[in-house]
Amino acid sequence: MHDGTENSAIESDQGREAPLAMDAESFRRTGHALVDSIADFLKSLPERPVTPNDSLDAIRALIDGDSALPENGTDSGELLERATRLLFDHSLFNAHPRFMGYVTSSPAPIGMLGDFLAAAVNQNVGAWRLSPVASEIEVQTVRWIAELVGYPRDCGGLLVSGGNMANIVGLLTARVAALGSSVRDTGIGGPNAATLRVYASTETHTWIQKAVDIAGLGTHAIRWIPVDARLRMNVDALRDAITEDQRAGARPIMVAATAGSVSTGAVDPLVEIARVCREAGIWLHVDGAYGGFAAALPTASDDLRALALADSVALDPHKWLYAPLEAGCVLVRHSERLREAFSYHPVYYHFGEEATNFFDFGPQNSRGFRALKVWLSLQQAGRNGYVRMIGDDIQLSRELYEQVDAYEELEAMSQDLSITTFRYVPPNLKAEIDETYLNQLNQELLERLQSSGEAFISNAVIGGRYVLRACIVNFHTGANDIQALPEIVVRHGRAVHEALQSSDVR
Ligand SMILES: *Cc1c(COP(=O)(O)O)cnc(C)c1O
């Protein structure tokens, strides 16, 4: 009746031979070959283009994208060799010294090896019983992350997939804290339904929309607070909005402030915002996905350090802790708040000394061992190592700003944390700035730069102006890379300007 039974080895004398099994010798051989090629690949990165810039069609053709699922198996060594070649030759490399786009970090090698080890032991860090050492390592990692940024070390927290999830967990926790645990039974439309409000500046990352949507509040619950000239939340406007909403009978759930905005690295006035939240009795959540770890620097501003005053904080180890994707982290001042928001055990089940079952503290049930790679790199570098790497990224960004500022054809726009923004302005346009044309020019320039493979930056829009944005969260980037960037941008900028001038686009 069923195919393949004649090949089944369940009843052989040697025991079962599963199609996915690998004996120790072939695992060793294949694994060593893989490690060797990764070591060569990492070493070769500076000589490679940042991206080969293959077309969508080319990529699909490479993997024969339309082909059917293979009926039969293939040798593991052959498969890994093919996968290695595919990835090494057709990827965009965020470990490249000239990758300065978005907020994606270069991965720490010890993190790569940590993920390998974690997969080998395959712990389910949902329950302590299933992952005793791994669970305690995650507890310790969360505590060390809190210590690093100056947050109370007895806080609760857990690792999640990234900044978005960390922020979403923050909102789901704030929602239960504000409305009481009955909201978990009745939903927000229950008998005590009120108009719910979440406050966030107009510079907030798009996690806020996803979060209010997922939490059932809907995006209309967001009160968008305007920003000042430095793109920081306007605290007077925040205070007014809260007062107005409370008078109208609305229920504030949370203020979402940002420590390091994704566009320009702006840090909201957290000291003042914390005071507003304390006075109004509103949960303060800080999105420190990008900038939070810079609070570890001795030179960090008071506002950045004030993330320690928040009820919850989102951080992203896969950004400034240089963990390979994925690793986000949420910290919550009182760990019971997390349990109240996520656990389905009655509260009287819990005793002070019990082991941590992470499924009680977040949305996931089965959970991978994300903490290992972070735990390893926190120890390899230590606090001082991180302070140096993050400080160097910021220093390089400042140097880039100065370099750009010195260039006749470049207009430096902003510099905050490790983000520098600027744009190309053709010399003959300096006198009479045509903003629409400059936006078009810089947009096309970015396309061209990104596909050139010479360097990779991204963009921001500041006050309606389309600007180029270099964000350095990359311990491979050096002074030579920073010095090379303005020349590359100007060369492509001239070419795009010439092309636009000679076409009839204007
Ligand atoms: C990156 C980022 C996020 C989203 O984090 P992911 O890890 O991409 O999910 C949220 N907020 C800020 C400020 C960020 O920089």
The ligand as an SDF file (V2000), in Angstrom:
LIG
                    3D

 15 15  0  0  0  0  0  0  0  0999 V2000
   14.8700   48.6090   14.1090 C   0  0  0  0  0  0  0  0  0  0  0  0
   13.9070   49.3940   14.9010 C   0  0  0  0  0  0  0  0  0  0  0  0
   12.6560   48.8640   15.2390 C   0  0  0  0  0  0  0  0  0  0  0  0
   12.2000   47.5160   14.7420 C   0  0  0  0  0  0  0  0  0  0  0  0
   13.0480   46.5020   15.1860 O   0  0  0  0  0  0  0  0  0  0  0  0
   13.1860   45.1170   14.3790 P   0  0  0  0  0  0  0  0  0  0  0  0
   14.3040   44.4400   15.0600 O   0  0  0  0  0  0  0  0  0  0  0  0
   13.4720   45.4860   12.9640 O   0  0  0  0  0  0  0  0  0  0  0  0
   11.8840   44.4040   14.5210 O   0  0  0  0  0  0  0  0  0  0  0  0
   11.8400   49.6240   16.0370 C   0  0  0  0  0  0  0  0  0  0  0  0
   12.2120   50.8530   16.4560 N   0  0  0  0  0  0  0  0  0  0  0  0
   13.4050   51.3900   16.1450 C   0  0  0  0  0  0  0  0  0  0  0  0
   13.7650   52.7490   16.6630 C   0  0  0  0  0  0  0  0  0  0  0  0
   14.2960   50.6820   15.3490 C   0  0  0  0  0  0  0  0  0  0  0  0
   15.4780   51.2190   15.0350 O   0  0  0  0  0  0  0  0  0  0  0  0
  1  2  1  0
  2  3  1  0
  2 14  2  0
  3  4  1  0
  3 10  2  0
  4  5  1  0
  5  6  1  0
  6  7  2  0
  6  8  1  0
  6  9  1  0
 10 11  1  0
 11 12  2  0
 12 13  1  0
 12 14  1  0
 14 15  1  0
M  END
$$$$
